[in-house]
Amino acid sequence: MFLMATSAVGPGFIVQTTSFTVQLGAAFAFAILVSILVDIAVQLNVWRVIGVSGKRAQVLANTVLPGAGWFLAALICLGGLVFNIGNIAGSGLGVNVLFGLDAKLGGILSAAVAIAIFLSKRAGLALDKVVVVLGAVMIVLIAYVAIVSNPPLGLAVKNAVLPDDIDVLIITTLIGGTIGGYITYAGAHRMIDAGVTGRAQITEITRSSVLGIIITGVIRVLLFLAILGVVAGGLDLTSDNQPAEAFQAAAGEIGFKLFGIVLWAAAITSVIGAAYTSISFVTTSQTSPRTRSIATVVFIAVSTLVYTLLGQAPATLLIMAGAVNGLILPFGFAVILWVAWRRRDLLGGYVYPKWLLGIGVLAWLLTLFLGYQSLGGLATLWG
């Protein structure tokens, strides 16, 4: 659940949350609440189908429609590679804030840390430990800044239920950013690799899927409150790095350094999550752990090489990857719902709850809107 949560919380998550808080103020609380509820509806279904079946998403897709799984894997790997370049760039900026090192050198050193995790003899255990520790660090540090920024809690709570402003596009953007692309499957694939599968594990599967989203939601809420306190205090965030400006305004130079830690932790865990999940789509359960680890290391190394040469993911690639991520969710989720509805044989005879399938279908309809929005990115690229 921490792998899923920390995969969602990357540099883009931090910038996005800050930007939307500046734009909507306290009304952003409503968008966060709605996105969390939709995310839970999606992840409950994804984790349960994958967990009960014990099969990865691409295997289920290939079983339902031959070739569909490899198509899904190609989309996941493309998006994962491009966004990983951005994640490495974010880790480099975090190192720059903390130690003043060149951002490119910081990105290379951070990638080396991620590679070391997968090269360790007990890579799976190391992976789990790192994402839990860094996830906890982010929560504690952001919570501290949220407290010292003194946000208007009453106004935030009111707007969570009765918002002063509703922006549908922002809500759908949050959903896509939290469970779009590889993030949808990060925790579920790690779960089956850890052996938590089958009907007997349904309670554990359900608990973990919901807690994963709640952890992501807690981080987003705390970050929102931290920024809201600064904005409500009358400060206009006008710099190119609004999150760093807000942290510094709330807690002085300490706040600026805390931002560096949070940015680095968010970036490096997203590097790990993107690499792990992307490789899980091009390997099988029969692939040896060592082979998977080496493939993951190569994935991170390629991302780092491109970042080193270019400094960032090209804007065209980011637009394309963002659009691809928007299309992955409705396509991949449709496969999950089809298995839940029509392929009881893949679930070991398990009778899928109708209420869960129902909320899944409603969430899927919303993902179609997300996919439609993402086509705008492809249109921009084509133009």
Buried (B, 14 or more C-beta within 10 A) or exposed (E): BBBBBBBBBBBBBBBBBBBBBBEBBBBBBBBBBBBBBBBBBBBBBBBBBBBBBBBBBBBBBBBBEEEBBBBBBBBBBBBBBBBBBBBBBBBBBBBBBBEEBEBBBBBBBBBEBBBEBBBEEEBBEBBBEBBBEBBEBBBEBBBBBBBBBBBBEEBBEBBBEEBEBEBEEBBBBBBBBBBBBBBBBBBBBBBBBEEBBBEEBBEBBBEBBBBBBBBBBBBBBBBBBBBBBBBBEEBEBEEEBBBBBBBBBBBEEBBBBBBBBBBBBBBBBBBBBBBBBBBBBBBEEEEEBEEBBBBBBBBBBBBBBBBBEEBBBEEEBBBBBBBBBBBBBBBBBBBBBBBBEEBEEBBEEBEBBEEBBEBBBEBBEBBEBBBEBBEEBBEBBEE
